[in-house]
Structure formats: C-alpha cells, structure tokens
C-alpha cells in the first residue's frame, strides 16, 4: 500500500519514511503544504499522514482542499497542539485520526493500519465496471457474459485500473504497483500491455473502458 507523508520537520519525516518503509509500505514524502496538496490530488494513496504546521499551506487547508474535491483518502493529522479544540477542528474538517507530537512510532503504525482496515475490510473478490466483471480470486474476466483470456500480468493491470476506476493512474504509479520497479521513461512495457488489454476487452465493443489521458496516464471508466 502507498502512503503520503506531508511533514516539514526533517527528523520526523526521515523517521516516518524509514519506519513505514520497513513496515512494508511504499512511502512518498513532501515538506511543503502546496506541493503536498498537489501530490495528494495527482496520485492515488491509501492513506495520508499530515502535519498541521507546514509552509505555504497548513494541514487544515490541505485537508479542507482534499475534502472539497471529494477526495476521501484516510488522513491522520500530526500536531504538537493537543487542546481539545484542535482535535475537534481536525476531525470536523475530515481527518480520520489525530495524533499529538511527540508520538510513539508503534502507536502511529497501529493507527495507520487501523485506518487501512476500515477502508479495506477485505479485498473485494468480485469487481465490475460497465458490463465487465473480474474475479480476483480466480483471475477470470468476462464482458457481456463472454469470458476473456488474460495473462496474469494483464489481469493485475486491469484489476488495478478497475479498483481505481474514474481515477487517472500515472505511468510511474502503474509501474511501481504492477512491475515493482521505478518508472523508466524509455520503456514501453506499460503501453504494450495497455494495447493488449484494449485489444482483448475494448476492440469488439463500441463502449470503451480503458482511456488515455494525455500527459497524465490511464483511467478505467
């Protein structure tokens, strides 16, 4: 799972990045509020860890900006402000949890895992979009009731797009999630697999599921 840490205190950011990475997460960090909001909007995350006091935009403004855009990624706020009114403000703006500094990393990790369990109580076995259905346990796909044969890699690519349907996924995000590697701008592996998927699931149908968003990535809708 992928997390975004927006924290301008270098020592805290390094601690969170190292600890969360060791716990098995993919972790992006950002030290500026405006950059953090842009990152949170442009990349799908499973959860966001958000400091309150940040340069350019504070945590309150970032959280409000995300919720105004109807983005409901779970957010855990970090702050040295421990008064009840500060916690209430964060929760009222749409935070899912509020942790006071200094904090125990073990407690933060437990809270993050709790947020993720609430968001993903169990991976859905059956996914659907339009007239297409995927079975994640059996790795089967059908469209209009007709089975479609996909390779394992093609299935996981399609599954990623469908789980994030209506979200534009960047090539770097797809590369890390499906091929577990940093994005190589010279590689056409993503385009090749997208082309194969389209041929199998879209070419025989007037209504297309996979779309290219120029300069940004791909979306299933």
C-alpha positions as CSV (number, residue, x, y, z in Angstrom):
1,X,0.0,0.0,0.0
2,X,1.1,3.5,-0.7
3,X,1.3,6.3,1.8
4,X,2.0,10.1,1.6
5,X,3.8,11.8,4.4
6,X,3.5,15.6,4.4
7,X,5.9,16.8,7.1
8,X,8.4,19.7,7.1
9,X,10.4,18.6,10.2
10,X,13.2,16.7,8.6
11,X,14.0,14.4,11.5
12,X,10.3,13.4,11.8
13,X,9.9,12.9,8.1
14,X,13.0,10.7,7.9
15,X,11.8,8.6,10.9
16,X,8.4,8.1,9.3
17,X,9.8,7.3,5.9
18,X,12.2,4.7,7.2
19,X,9.8,3.1,9.7
20,X,6.8,2.9,7.3
21,X,9.0,1.5,4.5
22,X,10.4,-1.2,6.9
23,X,6.7,-2.0,7.8
24,X,6.1,-2.8,4.1
25,X,4.6,0.4,2.7
26,X,5.5,2.4,-0.3
27,X,6.1,5.9,1.1
28,X,6.3,9.3,-0.6
29,X,7.3,12.4,1.4
30,X,6.7,16.1,0.9
31,X,7.8,19.0,3.1
32,X,5.7,21.8,1.6
33,X,2.0,22.3,2.0
34,X,1.2,23.4,-1.5
35,X,3.3,20.6,-3.0
36,X,1.7,18.1,-0.6
37,X,-1.8,19.1,-1.7
38,X,-0.8,18.7,-5.4
39,X,0.8,15.3,-4.7
40,X,-2.3,14.1,-2.8
41,X,-4.6,15.1,-5.6
42,X,-2.5,13.8,-8.5
43,X,-1.5,10.4,-7.1
44,X,-3.8,7.7,-5.6
45,X,-2.8,7.0,-1.9
46,X,-4.2,4.5,0.6
47,X,-3.6,7.0,3.4
48,X,-2.0,10.4,4.2
49,X,0.0,11.4,7.3
50,X,-0.4,15.1,7.5
51,X,1.4,17.6,9.8
52,X,-0.6,20.7,10.8
53,X,2.1,23.4,10.7
54,X,3.6,23.5,7.2
55,X,5.0,26.1,4.8
56,X,2.7,27.7,2.1
57,X,-0.4,25.7,3.2
58,X,-1.1,24.4,6.6
59,X,-2.6,21.0,7.3
60,X,-6.0,22.4,7.9
61,X,-6.1,23.9,4.4
62,X,-4.7,20.8,2.8
63,X,-7.4,18.6,4.4
64,X,-10.1,21.1,3.5
65,X,-8.9,21.2,-0.1
66,X,-8.9,17.4,-0.4
67,X,-12.4,17.1,1.1
68,X,-13.8,19.9,-1.1
69,X,-12.6,17.9,-4.1
70,X,-14.5,14.9,-2.8
71,X,-11.2,13.0,-2.1
72,X,-11.8,10.8,0.9
73,X,-8.3,9.2,1.3
74,X,-7.9,8.4,5.1
75,X,-5.9,11.2,6.8
76,X,-4.0,11.1,10.1
77,X,-3.1,14.5,11.4
78,X,0.1,15.1,13.4
79,X,0.4,18.2,15.7
80,X,2.0,19.5,18.8
81,X,-1.3,21.2,19.5
82,X,-3.1,18.9,22.0
83,X,-6.0,21.0,23.0
84,X,-9.4,19.5,22.5
85,X,-10.5,22.3,20.1
86,X,-7.6,21.5,17.8
87,X,-8.5,17.8,17.7
88,X,-12.1,18.7,17.1
89,X,-11.2,21.1,14.3
90,X,-9.1,18.4,12.6
91,X,-11.9,15.7,12.8
92,X,-14.5,18.2,11.8
93,X,-12.5,19.1,8.6
94,X,-12.5,15.4,7.7
95,X,-9.4,13.9,9.4
96,X,-9.8,10.3,10.3
97,X,-7.4,10.4,13.3
98,X,-5.4,13.0,15.2
99,X,-2.1,12.2,16.9
100,X,-0.3,14.6,19.2
101,X,3.5,15.1,19.0
102,X,5.7,13.7,20.4
103,X,4.3,10.3,19.5
104,X,5.3,6.6,19.6
105,X,6.0,5.3,16.1
106,X,4.4,2.0,17.1
107,X,1.2,3.8,18.0
108,X,1.2,5.7,14.7
109,X,1.8,2.5,12.8
110,X,-1.1,0.8,14.6
111,X,-3.4,3.8,13.9
112,X,-2.5,3.7,10.2
113,X,-3.2,0.0,9.9
114,X,-6.5,0.6,11.7
115,X,-7.4,3.3,9.1
116,X,-6.5,1.0,6.3
117,X,-8.5,-1.9,7.7
118,X,-11.6,0.3,7.9
119,X,-11.1,1.4,4.3
120,X,-10.3,-2.1,3.0
121,X,-12.0,-4.5,5.4
122,X,-11.3,-7.2,2.8
123,X,-10.2,-7.0,-0.8
124,X,-13.4,-7.5,-2.9
125,X,-13.2,-10.7,-4.8
126,X,-15.6,-9.5,-7.5
127,X,-15.1,-6.2,-9.3
128,X,-17.2,-4.7,-12.0
129,X,-17.3,-1.8,-14.4
130,X,-19.9,-1.3,-17.1
131,X,-20.7,-4.8,-18.4
132,X,-17.3,-6.3,-17.4
133,X,-16.8,-8.5,-14.3
134,X,-13.5,-9.5,-12.7
135,X,-13.0,-12.3,-10.2
136,X,-9.8,-11.5,-8.2
137,X,-9.6,-15.0,-6.6
138,X,-10.0,-17.0,-9.8
139,X,-8.3,-14.4,-12.0
140,X,-11.1,-14.5,-14.5
141,X,-12.7,-11.8,-16.6
142,X,-15.8,-11.6,-18.7
143,X,-17.5,-8.9,-20.6
144,X,-21.2,-9.1,-21.6
145,X,-21.1,-12.7,-20.2
146,X,-18.3,-13.7,-22.6
147,X,-15.0,-14.9,-20.9
148,X,-11.8,-13.1,-21.8
149,X,-8.5,-14.8,-21.5
150,X,-5.8,-12.6,-20.0
151,X,-2.2,-13.3,-18.8
152,X,-1.6,-12.9,-15.1
153,X,0.2,-9.6,-15.6
154,X,-2.6,-8.3,-17.9
155,X,-5.2,-9.3,-15.3
156,X,-3.4,-7.5,-12.5
157,X,-3.0,-4.4,-14.6
158,X,-6.8,-4.4,-15.5
159,X,-7.6,-5.1,-11.8
160,X,-5.6,-2.0,-10.7
161,X,-7.4,0.2,-13.2
162,X,-10.8,-1.1,-12.2
163,X,-10.1,-0.8,-8.4
164,X,-9.2,2.8,-9.1
165,X,-11.9,3.4,-11.7
166,X,-12.5,7.0,-12.6
167,X,-9.0,7.9,-11.1
168,X,-6.2,8.7,-13.6
169,X,-3.3,6.5,-12.8
170,X,0.2,7.8,-13.8
171,X,2.6,5.5,-15.6
172,X,5.0,5.7,-12.6
173,X,2.3,4.6,-10.2
174,X,1.3,1.7,-12.5
175,X,5.0,0.7,-12.9
176,X,5.6,0.5,-9.2
177,X,2.3,-1.3,-8.4
178,X,2.4,-3.9,-11.2
179,X,6.1,-4.3,-12.1
180,X,7.5,-3.3,-8.6
181,X,10.1,-1.0,-10.2
182,X,10.9,2.7,-10.7
183,X,9.4,4.1,-13.8
184,X,11.7,4.1,-16.9
185,X,10.7,6.8,-19.4
186,X,12.4,4.8,-22.2
187,X,10.4,1.7,-21.5
188,X,7.2,1.0,-23.4
189,X,6.1,-2.0,-21.3
190,X,3.1,-0.2,-20.0
191,X,1.9,0.9,-23.4
192,X,2.4,-2.6,-24.8
193,X,0.3,-4.1,-22.0
194,X,-2.4,-1.4,-22.3
195,X,-2.6,-2.0,-26.0
196,X,-3.0,-5.8,-25.4
197,X,-5.8,-5.1,-22.9
198,X,-7.6,-2.8,-25.2
199,X,-7.5,-5.4,-28.0
200,X,-9.0,-8.0,-25.7
201,X,-11.6,-6.1,-23.8
202,X,-12.4,-3.0,-25.9
203,X,-11.9,-3.6,-29.6
204,X,-15.1,-5.6,-30.1
205,X,-17.2,-3.1,-28.1
206,X,-18.5,0.3,-29.0
207,X,-18.3,1.4,-25.4
208,X,-14.6,1.6,-24.3
209,X,-13.4,1.0,-20.8
210,X,-9.7,2.0,-20.9
211,X,-8.9,5.6,-21.8
212,X,-5.7,7.5,-22.2
213,X,-5.4,10.9,-20.5
214,X,-2.7,12.7,-22.4
215,X,0.3,13.7,-20.3
216,X,-1.2,12.1,-17.2
217,X,-1.8,8.3,-17.6
218,X,-4.7,5.9,-17.9
219,X,-8.2,5.6,-16.5
220,X,-10.9,3.0,-16.5
221,X,-14.4,4.4,-16.6
